[in-house]
Amino acid sequence: MKYISTRGDATPRAFCEILLEGLAPDGGLYLPVSYPKIDDATLTRWRGLSYAELAYEILSLFIDDIPAADLKALVSKTYTAEVFGTEAIVPVRALVENGQPSGLHIEALSNGPTLAFKDMAMQLLGNLFEYELGRRGEELNILGATSGDTGSAAEYAMRGKKGVRVFMLSPYGRMSPFQQAQMYSLQDANIHNLSVEGVFDDAQDIVKAVSNDLAFKRQYKIGTVNSINWARLLAQVVYYFAGYFQVTKHNTERVSFTVPSGNFGNVCAGHVARMMGLPVAHLVVATNENDVLDEFFRTGTYRVRGSADTYETSSPSMDISKASNFERFIYDLVGRDGARTKALFGDALSQSGAFTITDEERVAMAGYGFQSGSSSHADRLATIRSTWERFGSLIDTHTADGVKVAAEHVEAGVPMIVLETALPAKFAETIREAVGVEPSRPAKLEGIEALPKRFTVIKPETARVKAFIEQHCA
Ligand SMILES: *Cc1c(COP(=O)(O)O)cnc(C)c1O
């Protein structure tokens, strides 16, 4: 399988070539030249597989430059019950009230080390990076800014990995005690937490400034692990199949998925699974008050927001103003026309911050199965409460946005699977506000706030961050 850019650069690139890269050189995102199609016999065969075996089958359709035995070993060591808590890796539970099924199911994607779904992809990425860097005899310094979730998932994926160092900037004193403990308690020599005296945007600006210094970037082999990385998206395709197999018996059955969304990375993987032939009726995009995506699916207009119009909500990992993976779906929607995608994302967005698709494109969109909805803080509280009272299931704030929107789109005879993107323990304050219950933590995270912390406080100055990187790359 080869990869091309969404903005028209059709130079075919191999998986391992794009693995360590971000954007394509023309500013687009990488996608496979085509989606492999799964026939009925294959789907039947996959039903009986373990998660790691299934992951191998799917990944091997997209990766032909890693020998089969190596790829198998990489996925087997990634998707273990030890790391993800259960043999199923992504167990699905039905929401049942007094013996009556509601049609809603929850697929648990958040039992990895940082209790959020980003571990599903990031844990694989860590192993892929270590493998490929080792093969090339190269090193990589991952530089990122985080307000919590992505940074900790990256650190837990890269800790102890040979050839990789992580320099993660976070806003000093502005993360929850739990988040700080999660990141700063890591003692691995290759993980560097830089606590910036400023806000998240200051940290983000420094990362951009360092990345724009091309000479520095090249000399110090600076890379990222952001959500546009194709390997992350690919890893996520697997759990759509795994969820489908758990709620169906025959391939003639269809299911729908509701996906709590921000950067459109998670649901884009659902789109890929559907394009491969997974029997998906609908992909329901659930947003919080930051409803850029819901607005698009309702109106055909994509309008990015400025930071003043981006709300801080109680489902903070979905507080985005611009969905960085959205371009991938639009490229498919416009018939894989790179020039059209460039006109929309490269030109219209940078000039006016918005674009509207044509009537023809809106008609075409009906063929992709998307639906959408949004949720507010009040909805979130009410949904956490009713899911707890009716079904005895405690869910986090992001999953609550999903359940709220899913309930509006359930169809008779079509199981609706809501992706659980984080555990309630991560958002204890809102859970207490909703149900007055203290969410339990996995045993291994009890008392992490008391562990010794390892981090460096740093002034929000690009030069200081560069100097820190130089010192620690010797
Ligand atoms: C990142 C994240 C999301 C949003 O996922 P996207 O791929 O950005 O759409 C939702 N919920 C949680 C808990 C997350 O960490």
The ligand as a Gaussian input file, in Angstrom:
#p B3LYP/6-31G(d) Opt

LIG

0 1
 C       -8.937000      13.256000      22.047000
 C      -10.212000      12.942000      22.716000
 C      -11.462000      13.042000      22.057000
 C      -11.586000      13.553000      20.634000
 O      -11.042000      12.678000      19.691000
 P      -10.717000      13.184000      18.204000
 O       -9.984000      12.077000      17.572000
 O       -9.860000      14.423000      18.382000
 O      -12.004000      13.512000      17.538000
 C      -12.607000      12.672000      22.739000
 N      -12.556000      12.264000      24.015000
 C      -11.390000      12.159000      24.692000
 C      -11.409000      11.718000      26.114000
 C      -10.176000      12.484000      24.078000
 O       -9.015000      12.383000      24.763000

